[in-house]
């Protein structure tokens, strides 16, 4: 019998106030659940989510960060999701430069009525982060 505990990732899930949280509400209405270790939070628009907050979450111990919002062309603020896509791409480049796997950050479009897509994405990301293992910044910070 192994003394090792199963790695349970610390994941933050940023949801836009319109489609992301709408997908979450649809999931709840259909009694769909995502892993309990995923911590959702709401932003008005994915385009308003400053990458510094994502980086800070990773530096402070999050093992992964996922962002979901309106599909391209459906943003309630016209082009916020396009801005989010550019910002996440730039952040991923920075993460790779810092030696932190950029696959610890995902951007996925989830529409208001796509509760199953939100839940599937959460489970997929959770398994993906489990395969990557703990955030290497944790061990650097703790030493």
ChimeraX attribute file (.defattr): number of C-alpha atoms within 10 A of each C-alpha:
attribute: neighborCount
match mode: 1-to-1
recipient: residues
	/A:1	3
	/A:2	4
	/A:3	5
	/A:4	6
	/A:5	6
	/A:6	7
	/A:7	11
	/A:8	17
	/A:9	22
	/A:10	21
	/A:11	26
	/A:12	21
	/A:13	21
	/A:14	24
	/A:15	29
	/A:16	29
	/A:17	20
	/A:18	20
	/A:19	26
	/A:20	34
	/A:21	27
	/A:22	22
	/A:23	27
	/A:24	26
	/A:25	18
	/A:26	19
	/A:27	21
	/A:28	15
	/A:29	10
	/A:30	11
	/A:31	9
	/A:32	15
	/A:33	16
	/A:34	17
	/A:35	12
	/A:36	10
	/A:37	12
	/A:38	20
	/A:39	12
	/A:40	17
	/A:41	14
	/A:42	17
	/A:43	17
	/A:44	18
	/A:45	25
	/A:46	31
	/A:47	22
	/A:48	15
	/A:49	21
	/A:50	13
	/A:51	17
	/A:52	10
	/A:53	10
	/A:54	22
	/A:55	17
	/A:56	11
	/A:57	17
	/A:58	24
	/A:59	16
	/A:60	13
	/A:61	19
	/A:62	20
	/A:63	25
	/A:64	29
	/A:65	24
	/A:66	22
	/A:67	26
	/A:68	27
	/A:69	31
	/A:70	28
	/A:71	16
	/A:72	13
	/A:73	12
	/A:74	14
	/A:75	20
	/A:76	15
	/A:77	14
	/A:78	11
	/A:79	15
	/A:80	23
	/A:81	26
	/A:82	17
	/A:83	16
	/A:84	22
	/A:85	17
	/A:86	13
	/A:87	18
	/A:88	23
	/A:89	17
	/A:90	12
	/A:91	19
	/A:92	21
	/A:93	15
	/A:94	15
	/A:95	18
	/A:96	12
	/A:97	11
	/A:98	10
	/A:99	11
	/A:100	16
	/A:101	17
	/A:102	18
	/A:103	16
	/A:104	20
	/A:105	24
	/A:106	17
	/A:107	18
	/A:108	18
	/A:109	19
	/A:110	27
	/A:111	23
	/A:112	22
	/A:113	17
	/A:114	19
	/A:115	26
	/A:116	19
	/A:117	17
	/A:118	29
	/A:119	20
	/A:120	15
	/A:121	19
	/A:122	20
	/A:123	16
	/A:124	12
	/A:125	21
	/A:126	23
	/A:127	14
	/A:128	15
	/A:129	23
	/A:130	17
	/A:131	11
	/A:132	16
	/A:133	14
	/A:134	18
	/A:135	21
	/A:136	16
	/A:137	16
	/A:138	15
	/A:139	10
	/A:140	9
	/A:141	10
	/A:142	7
	/A:143	5
